[in-house]
């Protein structure tokens, strides 16, 4: 297995928080696909969505993912919609240990309610989260490691991932 940990999950499931703690634990590089897209395009995610459109963003997402996965010893955090393309799922499965984080709809809504950086949640946040969760049902299931974050601390989640990584030979 390639020596990368790839965190996937719906918006607000804690990918970024877990990713930065994992970085400290494994002493690997932490790369976030959204931040990489912003750097390459020179625009924020909300601006990319409003000025260039979602299809452009999704193309960039695949491009960035491919490039990142040529390297190893990375914690890769991803945007919640990266699983929408089967090609991305294939790339990730071949690119390292894929870990899916989950949280209850209530917990997700609580975490993202006041956030203005997520264009797909503009308007009625509760309604948007519930609809997108429904549309994306099953999309994160290809990950060999699935973690429900609702009842766990960040350190507990990181322990589970490091343990799985050791067993799978990725650290
Ligand atoms: C998206 C999730 C966002 C970001 C973009 C689209 C999605 O990332 O990539 O706003 O489609 O779920 P986070 O999951 O980090 O919020």
Backbone and ligand atoms as CSV (ligand in chain L), in Angstrom:
chain,resi,resn,atom,element,x,y,z
A,1,UNK,N,N,0.836,-1.207,0.000
A,1,UNK,CA,C,0.000,0.000,0.000
A,1,UNK,C,C,0.866,1.251,0.000
A,2,UNK,N,N,0.428,2.247,-0.771
A,2,UNK,CA,C,1.150,3.530,-0.789
A,2,UNK,C,C,1.102,4.189,0.577
A,3,UNK,N,N,2.163,4.858,0.947
A,3,UNK,CA,C,2.247,5.462,2.279
A,3,UNK,C,C,1.573,6.838,2.315
A,4,UNK,N,N,0.257,6.809,2.217
A,4,UNK,CA,C,-0.555,8.025,2.359
A,4,UNK,C,C,-1.798,7.678,3.168
A,5,UNK,N,N,-2.296,8.660,3.913
A,5,UNK,CA,C,-3.612,8.506,4.535
A,5,UNK,C,C,-4.522,9.546,3.893
A,6,UNK,N,N,-5.661,9.087,3.365
A,6,UNK,CA,C,-6.580,9.980,2.665
A,6,UNK,C,C,-7.884,10.047,3.446
A,7,UNK,N,N,-8.212,11.229,3.923
A,7,UNK,CA,C,-9.437,11.389,4.722
A,7,UNK,C,C,-10.561,11.883,3.835
A,8,UNK,N,N,-11.663,11.116,3.836
A,8,UNK,CA,C,-12.850,11.541,3.101
A,8,UNK,C,C,-14.019,11.648,4.082
A,9,UNK,N,N,-15.068,12.297,3.656
A,9,UNK,CA,C,-16.239,12.429,4.528
A,9,UNK,C,C,-17.022,13.671,4.162
A,10,UNK,N,N,-18.270,13.670,4.562
A,10,UNK,CA,C,-19.152,14.806,4.289
A,10,UNK,C,C,-18.588,16.062,4.966
A,11,UNK,N,N,-19.029,17.232,4.493
A,11,UNK,CA,C,-18.636,18.489,5.137
A,11,UNK,C,C,-18.932,18.417,6.634
A,12,UNK,N,N,-18.010,18.935,7.433
A,12,UNK,CA,C,-18.257,19.001,8.872
A,12,UNK,C,C,-18.057,17.699,9.632
A,13,UNK,N,N,-17.413,16.717,9.013
A,13,UNK,CA,C,-17.172,15.461,9.742
A,13,UNK,C,C,-15.820,15.472,10.458
A,14,UNK,N,N,-15.062,16.561,10.295
A,14,UNK,CA,C,-13.826,16.703,11.077
A,14,UNK,C,C,-12.545,16.334,10.350
A,15,UNK,N,N,-12.602,16.280,9.009
A,15,UNK,CA,C,-11.420,15.870,8.242
A,15,UNK,C,C,-10.209,16.760,8.532
A,16,UNK,N,N,-10.429,18.077,8.522
A,16,UNK,CA,C,-9.308,19.010,8.702
A,16,UNK,C,C,-8.711,18.903,10.101
A,17,UNK,N,N,-9.572,18.839,11.126
A,17,UNK,CA,C,-9.102,18.735,12.512
A,17,UNK,C,C,-8.317,17.442,12.704
A,18,UNK,N,N,-8.875,16.338,12.234
A,18,UNK,CA,C,-8.207,15.044,12.377
A,18,UNK,C,C,-6.910,15.043,11.552
A,19,UNK,N,N,-6.972,15.618,10.361
A,19,UNK,CA,C,-5.796,15.655,9.476
A,19,UNK,C,C,-4.626,16.388,10.102
A,20,UNK,N,N,-4.895,17.526,10.734
A,20,UNK,CA,C,-3.758,18.264,11.290
A,20,UNK,C,C,-3.192,17.567,12.533
A,21,UNK,N,N,-4.048,16.882,13.304
A,21,UNK,CA,C,-3.533,16.123,14.454
A,21,UNK,C,C,-2.713,14.909,13.979
A,22,UNK,N,N,-3.189,14.277,12.904
A,22,UNK,CA,C,-2.467,13.123,12.336
A,22,UNK,C,C,-1.097,13.537,11.813
A,23,UNK,N,N,-1.052,14.717,11.247
A,23,UNK,CA,C,0.213,15.248,10.716
A,23,UNK,C,C,1.257,15.289,11.839
A,24,UNK,N,N,0.829,15.785,13.010
A,24,UNK,CA,C,1.738,15.861,14.146
A,24,UNK,C,C,2.172,14.460,14.581
A,25,UNK,N,N,1.217,13.524,14.593
A,25,UNK,CA,C,1.530,12.169,15.050
A,25,UNK,C,C,2.486,11.436,14.105
A,26,UNK,N,N,2.216,11.524,12.807
A,26,UNK,CA,C,3.012,10.747,11.850
A,26,UNK,C,C,4.201,11.526,11.304
A,27,UNK,N,N,4.172,12.844,11.555
A,27,UNK,CA,C,5.217,13.719,11.019
A,27,UNK,C,C,5.301,13.638,9.486
A,28,UNK,N,N,4.156,13.562,8.879
A,28,UNK,CA,C,4.063,13.592,7.427
A,28,UNK,C,C,3.569,14.984,7.001
A,29,UNK,N,N,3.550,15.202,5.686
A,29,UNK,CA,C,3.021,16.460,5.161
A,29,UNK,C,C,1.485,16.410,5.201
A,30,UNK,N,N,0.854,17.533,5.472
A,30,UNK,CA,C,-0.613,17.579,5.386
A,30,UNK,C,C,-1.004,18.426,4.171
A,31,UNK,N,N,-1.706,17.789,3.241
A,31,UNK,CA,C,-2.172,18.524,2.053
A,31,UNK,C,C,-3.686,18.439,1.981
A,32,UNK,N,N,-4.320,19.588,1.750
A,32,UNK,CA,C,-5.775,19.640,1.634
A,32,UNK,C,C,-6.123,19.970,0.181
A,33,UNK,N,N,-6.973,19.150,-0.428
A,33,UNK,CA,C,-7.249,19.351,-1.860
A,33,UNK,C,C,-7.885,20.728,-2.129
A,34,UNK,N,N,-8.762,21.183,-1.206
A,34,UNK,CA,C,-9.398,22.497,-1.408
A,34,UNK,C,C,-8.373,23.636,-1.387
A,35,UNK,N,N,-7.436,23.552,-0.404
A,35,UNK,CA,C,-6.422,24.623,-0.301
A,35,UNK,C,C,-5.529,24.601,-1.546
A,36,UNK,N,N,-5.247,23.388,-2.047
A,36,UNK,CA,C,-4.400,23.255,-3.233
A,36,UNK,C,C,-5.107,23.837,-4.469
A,37,UNK,N,N,-6.406,23.584,-4.569
A,37,UNK,CA,C,-7.179,24.144,-5.685
A,37,UNK,C,C,-7.168,25.674,-5.601
A,38,UNK,N,N,-7.398,26.206,-4.395
A,38,UNK,CA,C,-7.402,27.665,-4.215
A,38,UNK,C,C,-6.062,28.276,-4.626
A,39,UNK,N,N,-4.974,27.598,-4.241
A,39,UNK,CA,C,-3.642,28.122,-4.569
A,39,UNK,C,C,-3.414,28.097,-6.078
A,40,UNK,N,N,-3.828,27.003,-6.714
A,40,UNK,CA,C,-3.591,26.887,-8.162
A,40,UNK,C,C,-4.434,27.870,-8.962
A,41,UNK,N,N,-5.692,28.019,-8.557
A,41,UNK,CA,C,-6.601,28.879,-9.326
A,41,UNK,C,C,-6.415,30.343,-8.916
A,42,UNK,N,N,-5.929,30.550,-7.687
A,42,UNK,CA,C,-5.744,31.915,-7.197
A,42,UNK,C,C,-7.050,32.547,-6.769
A,43,UNK,N,N,-8.012,31.717,-6.371
A,43,UNK,CA,C,-9.328,32.215,-5.922
A,43,UNK,C,C,-9.800,31.365,-4.753
A,44,UNK,N,N,-10.719,31.924,-3.945
A,44,UNK,CA,C,-11.281,31.144,-2.842
A,44,UNK,C,C,-12.313,30.154,-3.392
A,45,UNK,N,N,-12.644,29.142,-2.582
A,45,UNK,CA,C,-13.648,28.151,-3.024
A,45,UNK,C,C,-14.992,28.834,-3.369
A,46,UNK,N,N,-15.516,29.722,-2.505
A,46,UNK,CA,C,-16.791,30.360,-2.886
A,46,UNK,C,C,-16.690,31.119,-4.210
A,47,UNK,N,N,-15.558,31.799,-4.449
A,47,UNK,CA,C,-15.397,32.531,-5.714
A,47,UNK,C,C,-15.276,31.577,-6.905
A,48,UNK,N,N,-14.586,30.472,-6.708
A,48,UNK,CA,C,-14.473,29.504,-7.818
A,48,UNK,C,C,-15.868,28.996,-8.195
A,49,UNK,N,N,-16.675,28.652,-7.174
A,49,UNK,CA,C,-18.038,28.166,-7.460
A,49,UNK,C,C,-18.872,29.231,-8.159
A,50,UNK,N,N,-18.803,30.474,-7.655
A,50,UNK,CA,C,-19.717,31.472,-8.230
A,50,UNK,C,C,-19.222,31.994,-9.581
A,51,UNK,N,N,-17.898,32.054,-9.767
A,51,UNK,CA,C,-17.417,32.638,-11.029
A,51,UNK,C,C,-17.099,31.590,-12.095
A,52,UNK,N,N,-16.682,30.421,-11.686
A,52,UNK,CA,C,-16.281,29.414,-12.691
A,52,UNK,C,C,-17.235,28.217,-12.730
A,53,UNK,N,N,-17.963,28.025,-11.646
A,53,UNK,CA,C,-18.962,26.940,-11.646
A,53,UNK,C,C,-18.441,25.654,-11.017
A,54,UNK,N,N,-19.406,24.813,-10.615
A,54,UNK,CA,C,-19.027,23.575,-9.917
A,54,UNK,C,C,-18.261,22.607,-10.822
A,55,UNK,N,N,-18.627,22.542,-12.107
A,55,UNK,CA,C,-17.961,21.582,-13.005
A,55,UNK,C,C,-16.462,21.892,-13.102
A,56,UNK,N,N,-16.137,23.183,-13.175
A,56,UNK,CA,C,-14.731,23.597,-13.221
A,56,UNK,C,C,-14.019,23.153,-11.942
A,57,UNK,N,N,-14.685,23.382,-10.789
A,57,UNK,CA,C,-14.116,22.977,-9.500
A,57,UNK,C,C,-13.872,21.469,-9.464
A,58,UNK,N,N,-14.844,20.690,-9.943
A,58,UNK,CA,C,-14.704,19.228,-9.911
A,58,UNK,C,C,-13.556,18.753,-10.801
A,59,UNK,N,N,-13.367,19.416,-11.949
A,59,UNK,CA,C,-12.233,19.061,-12.809
A,59,UNK,C,C,-10.917,19.326,-12.088
A,60,UNK,N,N,-10.849,20.472,-11.431
A,60,UNK,CA,C,-9.630,20.833,-10.679
A,60,UNK,C,C,-9.371,19.822,-9.565
A,61,UNK,N,N,-10.460,19.393,-8.943
A,61,UNK,CA,C,-10.353,18.454,-7.821
A,61,UNK,C,C,-9.660,17.156,-8.287
A,62,UNK,N,N,-10.089,16.655,-9.437
A,62,UNK,CA,C,-9.484,15.423,-9.968
A,62,UNK,C,C,-8.021,15.657,-10.357
A,63,UNK,N,N,-7.775,16.799,-10.995
A,63,UNK,CA,C,-6.411,17.146,-11.429
A,63,UNK,C,C,-5.459,17.203,-10.222
A,64,UNK,N,N,-5.907,17.919,-9.174
A,64,UNK,CA,C,-5.102,18.088,-7.968
A,64,UNK,C,C,-4.870,16.735,-7.274
A,65,UNK,N,N,-5.920,15.941,-7.191
A,65,UNK,CA,C,-5.828,14.636,-6.543
A,65,UNK,C,C,-4.775,13.765,-7.241
A,66,UNK,N,N,-4.841,13.731,-8.568
A,66,UNK,CA,C,-3.870,12.944,-9.339
A,66,UNK,C,C,-2.454,13.387,-9.023
A,67,UNK,N,N,-2.217,14.685,-9.026
A,67,UNK,CA,C,-0.874,15.214,-8.790
A,67,UNK,C,C,-0.386,14.883,-7.386
A,68,UNK,N,N,-1.256,15.101,-6.392
A,68,UNK,CA,C,-0.866,14.854,-4.997
A,68,UNK,C,C,-0.485,13.392,-4.808
A,69,UNK,N,N,-1.243,12.496,-5.447
A,69,UNK,CA,C,-1.039,11.063,-5.220
A,69,UNK,C,C,0.207,10.496,-5.902
A,70,UNK,N,N,0.964,11.343,-6.587
A,70,UNK,CA,C,2.248,10.873,-7.115
A,70,UNK,C,C,3.291,10.837,-5.992
A,71,UNK,N,N,2.984,11.495,-4.854
A,71,UNK,CA,C,3.921,11.542,-3.717
A,71,UNK,C,C,3.453,10.604,-2.610
A,72,UNK,N,N,4.318,10.418,-1.591
A,72,UNK,CA,C,3.942,9.582,-0.439
A,72,UNK,C,C,4.242,10.287,0.871
A,73,UNK,N,N,3.873,9.623,1.971
A,73,UNK,CA,C,4.022,10.151,3.334
A,73,UNK,C,C,3.259,11.461,3.510
A,74,UNK,N,N,2.011,11.414,3.083
A,74,UNK,CA,C,1.152,12.586,3.173
A,74,UNK,C,C,-0.169,12.243,3.857
A,75,UNK,N,N,-0.668,13.192,4.639
A,75,UNK,CA,C,-2.041,13.139,5.106
A,75,UNK,C,C,-2.798,14.006,4.107
A,76,UNK,N,N,-3.744,13.408,3.410
A,76,UNK,CA,C,-4.476,14.161,2.388
A,76,UNK,C,C,-5.912,14.351,2.861
A,77,UNK,N,N,-6.312,15.589,3.068
A,77,UNK,CA,C,-7.711,15.838,3.401
A,77,UNK,C,C,-8.407,16.346,2.141
A,78,UNK,N,N,-9.675,15.979,2.011
A,78,UNK,CA,C,-10.376,16.206,0.743
A,78,UNK,C,C,-11.683,16.961,0.975
A,79,UNK,N,N,-12.221,17.535,-0.083
A,79,UNK,CA,C,-13.538,18.155,-0.008
A,79,UNK,C,C,-14.607,17.064,0.045
A,80,UNK,N,N,-15.710,17.360,0.703
A,80,UNK,CA,C,-16.758,16.353,0.891
A,80,UNK,C,C,-17.306,15.751,-0.391
A,81,UNK,N,N,-17.191,16.494,-1.496
A,81,UNK,CA,C,-17.775,16.014,-2.751
A,81,UNK,C,C,-16.797,15.270,-3.642
A,82,UNK,N,N,-15.604,15.007,-3.138
A,82,UNK,CA,C,-14.592,14.354,-3.990
A,82,UNK,C,C,-15.027,12.949,-4.390
A,83,UNK,N,N,-15.933,12.370,-3.598
A,83,UNK,CA,C,-16.403,11.001,-3.862
A,83,UNK,C,C,-17.436,10.940,-4.992
A,84,UNK,N,N,-17.838,12.096,-5.499
A,84,UNK,CA,C,-18.897,12.103,-6.518
A,84,UNK,C,C,-18.433,11.491,-7.836
A,85,UNK,N,N,-17.136,11.521,-8.076
A,85,UNK,CA,C,-16.615,10.920,-9.310
A,85,UNK,C,C,-15.994,9.563,-8.998
A,86,UNK,N,N,-16.437,8.545,-9.742
A,86,UNK,CA,C,-15.876,7.200,-9.539
A,86,UNK,C,C,-14.371,7.191,-9.781
A,87,UNK,N,N,-13.947,8.012,-10.729
A,87,UNK,CA,C,-12.511,8.088,-11.041
A,87,UNK,C,C,-11.715,8.504,-9.797
A,88,UNK,N,N,-12.247,9.471,-9.044
A,88,UNK,CA,C,-11.558,9.923,-7.827
A,88,UNK,C,C,-11.492,8.799,-6.794
A,89,UNK,N,N,-12.578,8.056,-6.670
A,89,UNK,CA,C,-12.608,6.955,-5.703
A,89,UNK,C,C,-11.534,5.925,-6.069
A,90,UNK,N,N,-11.425,5.630,-7.352
A,90,UNK,CA,C,-10.397,4.673,-7.803
A,90,UNK,C,C,-8.998,5.189,-7.500
A,91,UNK,N,N,-8.781,6.466,-7.823
A,91,UNK,CA,C,-7.460,7.069,-7.573
A,91,UNK,C,C,-7.103,6.983,-6.097
A,92,UNK,N,N,-8.082,7.277,-5.234
A,92,UNK,CA,C,-7.811,7.289,-3.800
A,92,UNK,C,C,-7.537,5.876,-3.285
A,93,UNK,N,N,-8.319,4.907,-3.770
A,93,UNK,CA,C,-8.116,3.529,-3.303
A,93,UNK,C,C,-6.714,3.032,-3.647
A,94,UNK,N,N,-6.211,3.465,-4.805
A,94,UNK,CA,C,-4.857,3.059,-5.212
A,94,UNK,C,C,-3.786,3.922,-4.563
A,95,UNK,N,N,-4.213,5.021,-3.933
A,95,UNK,CA,C,-3.235,6.020,-3.481
A,95,UNK,C,C,-2.858,5.955,-2.022
A,96,UNK,N,N,-3.477,5.064,-1.262
A,96,UNK,CA,C,-3.141,4.985,0.162
A,96,UNK,C,C,-4.288,4.414,0.966
A,97,UNK,N,N,-4.214,4.607,2.279
A,97,UNK,CA,C,-5.293,4.132,3.147
A,97,UNK,C,C,-6.395,5.195,3.171
A,98,UNK,N,N,-7.575,4.822,2.662
A,98,UNK,CA,C,-8.687,5.769,2.642
A,98,UNK,C,C,-9.516,5.598,3.921
A,99,UNK,N,N,-9.717,6.692,4.617
A,99,UNK,CA,C,-10.460,6.663,5.877
A,99,UNK,C,C,-11.682,7.572,5.731
A,100,UNK,N,N,-12.862,7.005,5.962
A,100,UNK,CA,C,-14.086,7.817,5.880
A,100,UNK,C,C,-14.541,8.217,7.278
A,101,UNK,N,N,-14.766,9.504,7.467
A,101,UNK,CA,C,-15.277,10.005,8.741
A,101,UNK,C,C,-16.770,10.287,8.601
A,102,UNK,N,N,-17.516,9.920,9.631
A,102,UNK,CA,C,-18.964,10.150,9.632
A,102,UNK,C,C,-19.366,10.915,10.885
A,103,UNK,N,N,-20.489,11.607,10.796
A,103,UNK,CA,C,-21.095,12.232,11.972
A,103,UNK,C,C,-22.593,12.249,11.724
A,104,UNK,N,N,-23.369,12.421,12.779
A,104,UNK,CA,C,-24.825,12.453,12.593
A,104,UNK,C,C,-25.210,13.752,11.876
A,105,UNK,N,N,-26.358,13.770,11.190
A,105,UNK,CA,C,-26.798,14.999,10.526
A,105,UNK,C,C,-26.875,16.167,11.516
A,106,UNK,N,N,-27.348,15.905,12.732
A,106,UNK,CA,C,-27.478,16.961,13.751
A,106,UNK,C,C,-26.114,17.571,14.073
A,107,UNK,N,N,-25.124,16.693,14.239
A,107,UNK,CA,C,-23.775,17.147,14.569
A,107,UNK,C,C,-23.182,17.940,13.391
A,108,UNK,N,N,-23.398,17.451,12.172
A,108,UNK,CA,C,-22.882,18.150,10.987
A,108,UNK,C,C,-23.509,19.544,10.913
A,109,UNK,N,N,-24.814,19.617,11.083
A,109,UNK,CA,C,-25.514,20.907,10.998
A,109,UNK,C,C,-24.972,21.863,12.060
A,110,UNK,N,N,-24.777,21.350,13.279
A,110,UNK,CA,C,-24.251,22.183,14.365
A,110,UNK,C,C,-22.869,22.751,13.985
A,111,UNK,N,N,-22.041,21.914,13.344
A,111,UNK,CA,C,-20.674,22.341,13.026
A,111,UNK,C,C,-20.598,23.329,11.855
A,112,UNK,N,N,-21.510,23.200,10.892
A,112,UNK,CA,C,-21.365,24.025,9.673
A,112,UNK,C,C,-22.334,25.210,9.609
A,113,UNK,N,N,-23.202,25.295,10.620
A,113,UNK,CA,C,-24.310,26.266,10.579
A,113,UNK,C,C,-23.883,27.705,10.285
A,114,UNK,N,N,-22.779,28.129,10.908
A,114,UNK,CA,C,-22.396,29.532,10.763
A,114,UNK,C,C,-21.270,29.752,9.755
A,115,UNK,N,N,-20.984,28.694,8.989
A,115,UNK,CA,C,-19.872,28.786,8.061
A,115,UNK,C,C,-20.305,29.404,6.738
A,116,UNK,N,N,-19.504,30.343,6.245
A,116,UNK,CA,C,-19.877,31.005,4.984
A,116,UNK,C,C,-18.983,30.562,3.823
A,117,UNK,N,N,-18.115,29.605,4.100
A,117,UNK,CA,C,-17.136,29.203,3.083
A,117,UNK,C,C,-17.583,28.000,2.254
A,118,UNK,N,N,-18.804,27.530,2.509
A,118,UNK,CA,C,-19.244,26.334,1.789
A,118,UNK,C,C,-20.417,26.679,0.870
A,119,UNK,N,N,-20.101,26.928,-0.409
A,119,UNK,CA,C,-21.133,27.395,-1.341
A,119,UNK,C,C,-22.325,26.450,-1.465
A,120,UNK,N,N,-22.109,25.152,-1.323
A,120,UNK,CA,C,-23.226,24.220,-1.493
A,120,UNK,C,C,-24.209,24.257,-0.331
A,121,UNK,N,N,-23.834,24.990,0.733
A,121,UNK,CA,C,-24.732,25.054,1.892
A,121,UNK,C,C,-25.404,26.411,2.032
A,122,UNK,N,N,-25.288,27.247,1.017
A,122,UNK,CA,C,-25.900,28.571,1.181
A,122,UNK,C,C,-27.425,28.448,1.099
A,123,UNK,N,N,-28.094,29.281,1.878
A,123,UNK,CA,C,-29.553,29.184,1.991
A,123,UNK,C,C,-29.917,28.498,3.292
A,124,UNK,N,N,-30.859,27.586,3.219
A,124,UNK,CA,C,-31.306,26.861,4.405
A,124,UNK,C,C,-30.327,25.699,4.683
A,125,UNK,N,N,-29.403,25.933,5.619
A,125,UNK,CA,C,-28.321,24.969,5.860
A,125,UNK,C,C,-28.859,23.578,6.206
A,126,UNK,N,N,-29.854,23.555,7.085
A,126,UNK,CA,C,-30.401,22.267,7.520
A,126,UNK,C,C,-30.942,21.458,6.349
A,127,UNK,N,N,-31.708,22.155,5.521
A,127,UNK,CA,C,-32.320,21.493,4.362
A,127,UNK,C,C,-31.242,21.031,3.385
A,128,UNK,N,N,-30.232,21.868,3.170
A,128,UNK,CA,C,-29.151,21.542,2.226
A,128,UNK,C,C,-28.356,20.322,2.693
A,129,UNK,N,N,-28.009,20.324,3.997
A,129,UNK,CA,C,-27.231,19.201,4.542
A,129,UNK,C,C,-28.022,17.910,4.380
A,130,UNK,N,N,-29.294,17.947,4.749
A,130,UNK,CA,C,-30.102,16.722,4.692
A,130,UNK,C,C,-30.239,16.215,3.259
A,131,UNK,N,N,-30.456,17.146,2.336
A,131,UNK,CA,C,-30.609,16.751,0.932
A,131,UNK,C,C,-29.301,16.152,0.376
A,132,UNK,N,N,-28.176,16.844,0.656
A,132,UNK,CA,C,-26.891,16.358,0.134
A,132,UNK,C,C,-26.503,15.014,0.753
A,133,UNK,N,N,-26.804,14.865,2.057
A,133,UNK,CA,C,-26.510,13.573,2.709
A,133,UNK,C,C,-27.275,12.455,2.016
A,134,UNK,N,N,-28.524,12.746,1.642
A,134,UNK,CA,C,-29.348,11.755,0.968
A,134,UNK,C,C,-28.773,11.427,-0.416
A,135,UNK,N,N,-28.422,12.506,-1.150
A,135,UNK,CA,C,-27.880,12.320,-2.504
A,135,UNK,C,C,-26.565,11.533,-2.482
A,136,UNK,N,N,-25.812,11.699,-1.397
A,136,UNK,CA,C,-24.474,11.083,-1.341
A,136,UNK,C,C,-24.439,9.786,-0.539
A,137,UNK,N,N,-25.614,9.320,-0.197
A,137,UNK,CA,C,-25.670,8.101,0.598
A,137,UNK,C,C,-24.891,6.964,-0.083
A,138,UNK,N,N,-24.016,6.310,0.661
A,138,UNK,CA,C,-23.248,5.178,0.130
A,138,UNK,C,C,-21.958,5.558,-0.573
A,139,UNK,N,N,-21.802,6.842,-0.874
A,139,UNK,CA,C,-20.655,7.284,-1.668
A,139,UNK,C,C,-19.325,7.179,-0.915
A,140,UNK,N,N,-19.391,7.147,0.409
A,140,UNK,CA,C,-18.148,7.089,1.194
A,140,UNK,C,C,-17.829,5.650,1.616
A,141,UNK,N,N,-18.687,4.723,1.199
A,141,UNK,CA,C,-18.569,3.351,1.717
A,141,UNK,C,C,-17.393,2.553,1.160
A,142,UNK,N,N,-16.765,3.064,0.108
A,142,UNK,CA,C,-15.649,2.296,-0.467
A,142,UNK,C,C,-14.408,2.338,0.422
A,143,UNK,N,N,-14.384,3.247,1.394
A,143,UNK,CA,C,-13.208,3.363,2.267
A,143,UNK,C,C,-13.108,2.135,3.175
A,144,UNK,N,N,-11.940,1.506,3.238
A,144,UNK,CA,C,-11.809,0.308,4.083
A,144,UNK,C,C,-11.932,0.611,5.572
A,145,UNK,N,N,-11.660,1.849,5.949
A,145,UNK,CA,C,-11.791,2.206,7.364
A,145,UNK,C,C,-12.853,3.297,7.515
A,146,UNK,N,N,-13.882,3.001,8.318
A,146,UNK,CA,C,-15.016,3.917,8.504
A,146,UNK,C,C,-15.081,4.290,9.985
A,147,UNK,N,N,-15.096,5.564,10.277
A,147,UNK,CA,C,-15.090,5.971,11.684
A,147,UNK,C,C,-16.248,6.932,11.968
A,148,UNK,N,N,-17.068,6.559,12.938
A,148,UNK,CA,C,-18.118,7.469,13.400
A,148,UNK,C,C,-17.490,8.401,14.433
A,149,UNK,N,N,-17.433,9.674,14.105
A,149,UNK,CA,C,-16.702,10.629,14.953
A,149,UNK,C,C,-17.564,11.193,16.077
A,150,UNK,N,N,-18.885,10.957,16.016
A,150,UNK,CA,C,-19.807,11.645,16.931
A,150,UNK,C,C,-19.452,11.438,18.398
A,151,UNK,N,N,-19.035,10.205,18.726
A,151,UNK,CA,C,-18.812,9.886,20.134
A,151,UNK,C,C,-17.333,9.716,20.467
A,152,UNK,N,N,-16.465,10.298,19.642
A,152,UNK,CA,C,-15.022,10.088,19.878
A,152,UNK,C,C,-14.253,11.408,19.947
A,153,UNK,N,N,-13.158,11.405,20.694
A,153,UNK,CA,C,-12.287,12.581,20.708
A,153,UNK,C,C,-11.371,12.506,19.492
A,154,UNK,N,N,-10.739,13.635,19.182
A,154,UNK,CA,C,-9.827,13.670,18.035
A,154,UNK,C,C,-8.691,12.667,18.253
A,155,UNK,N,N,-8.173,12.602,19.483
A,155,UNK,CA,C,-7.075,11.665,19.758
A,155,UNK,C,C,-7.498,10.209,19.577
A,156,UNK,N,N,-8.736,9.902,19.967
A,156,UNK,CA,C,-9.217,8.527,19.775
A,156,UNK,C,C,-9.286,8.188,18.286
A,157,UNK,N,N,-9.748,9.142,17.497
A,157,UNK,CA,C,-9.861,8.914,16.046
A,157,UNK,C,C,-8.466,8.716,15.439
A,158,UNK,N,N,-7.545,9.568,15.868
A,158,UNK,CA,C,-6.176,9.474,15.356
A,158,UNK,C,C,-5.551,8.124,15.735
A,159,UNK,N,N,-5.795,7.669,16.964
A,159,UNK,CA,C,-5.279,6.362,17.399
A,159,UNK,C,C,-5.781,5.235,16.487
A,160,UNK,N,N,-7.066,5.280,16.172
A,160,UNK,CA,C,-7.662,4.238,15.313
A,160,UNK,C,C,-6.971,4.238,13.940
A,161,UNK,N,N,-6.737,5.438,13.411
A,161,UNK,CA,C,-6.132,5.536,12.072
A,161,UNK,C,C,-4.670,5.054,12.093
A,162,UNK,N,N,-3.928,5.469,13.108
A,162,UNK,CA,C,-2.516,5.067,13.191
A,162,UNK,C,C,-2.416,3.541,13.323
A,163,UNK,N,N,-3.293,2.982,14.143
A,163,UNK,CA,C,-3.335,1.529,14.338
A,163,UNK,C,C,-3.607,0.814,13.008
A,164,UNK,N,N,-4.613,1.294,12.272
A,164,UNK,CA,C,-4.970,0.684,10.978
A,164,UNK,C,C,-3.821,0.823,9.990
A,165,UNK,N,N,-3.146,1.938,10.059
A,165,UNK,CA,C,-2.017,2.196,9.175
A,165,UNK,C,C,-0.884,1.222,9.459
A,166,UNK,N,N,-0.662,0.964,10.725
A,166,UNK,CA,C,0.403,0.041,11.119
A,166,UNK,C,C,0.082,-1.364,10.596
A,167,UNK,N,N,-1.166,-1.780,10.793
A,167,UNK,CA,C,-1.596,-3.107,10.342
A,167,UNK,C,C,-1.478,-3.234,8.804
A,168,UNK,N,N,-1.828,-2.162,8.104
A,168,UNK,CA,C,-1.815,-2.192,6.632
A,168,UNK,C,C,-0.448,-1.878,6.029
A,169,UNK,N,N,0.512,-1.639,6.864
A,169,UNK,CA,C,1.872,-1.388,6.370
A,169,UNK,C,C,2.053,-0.036,5.724
A,170,UNK,N,N,1.247,0.943,6.114
A,170,UNK,CA,C,1.445,2.260,5.488
A,170,UNK,C,C,2.263,3.202,6.369
A,171,UNK,N,N,2.579,2.796,7.601
A,171,UNK,CA,C,3.568,3.603,8.360
A,171,UNK,C,C,4.758,2.743,8.741
L,1,LIG,C1,C,-17.805,20.386,-0.914
L,1,LIG,C2,C,-17.113,20.374,0.283
L,1,LIG,C3,C,-16.136,21.408,0.644
L,1,LIG,C4,C,-15.519,22.020,-0.638
L,1,LIG,C5,C,-16.600,22.529,-1.531
L,1,LIG,C6,C,-17.566,21.407,-1.968
L,1,LIG,C7,C,-18.798,19.311,-1.175
L,1,LIG,O1,O,-15.085,20.858,1.447
L,1,LIG,O2,O,-14.731,21.083,-1.307
L,1,LIG,O3,O,-17.283,23.547,-0.862
L,1,LIG,O4,O,-19.210,19.146,-2.342
L,1,LIG,O5,O,-19.163,18.587,-0.221
L,1,LIG,P1,P,-15.292,20.412,2.993
L,1,LIG,O6,O,-15.828,19.021,2.999
L,1,LIG,O7,O,-13.907,20.474,3.555
L,1,LIG,O8,O,-16.221,21.395,3.618
